[in-house]
């Protein structure tokens, strides 16, 4: 039984969970939305956590997006677990770390979908299957940044239309349980 299942069983009272769905056509639109939404989400004096199958890059962010990302990471301490550890995960993970996140590259944790948690709010990212496969292929195919076809990747993530859904859930029990599981990877409580 998972830790989340155990936590949910110990809370006997029914609780209404607020959830909203947002739909996007490109990966860069998701990134811009998340930066803006996370900046306006209270942190409830809790650490922020993220789980991604692969490290996200900053391709396509404007100067303003980048400033907002820096603001977010300055105001809330974030810990990110990147499930895979391909060479690109390491390069992009290092860039994320340089912005102020604490990052672990390569983990046995796998939640199925990427998510970010700030305060009592979780942003869960659901990719269209064909996009998820192409995303995975880029990380497995390209072993180093020097030979990375940047224009092809930017086209894929900034221009190519797909379907990505972000589910925003406000639930203290769920977010605290997932936060605890992520932070255990860093020996942080």
PyMOL commands that set and color helices and strands:
alter all, ss='L'
color gray80, all
select helices_A, chain A and resi 3-10+27-39+63-75+87-98+129-141+145-147+150-159+172-184
alter helices_A, ss='H'
color red, helices_A
select strands_A, chain A and resi 18-24+48-52+78-82+102-105+114-118+121-127+164-170
alter strands_A, ss='S'
color yellow, strands_A
deselect
rebuild
show_as cartoon
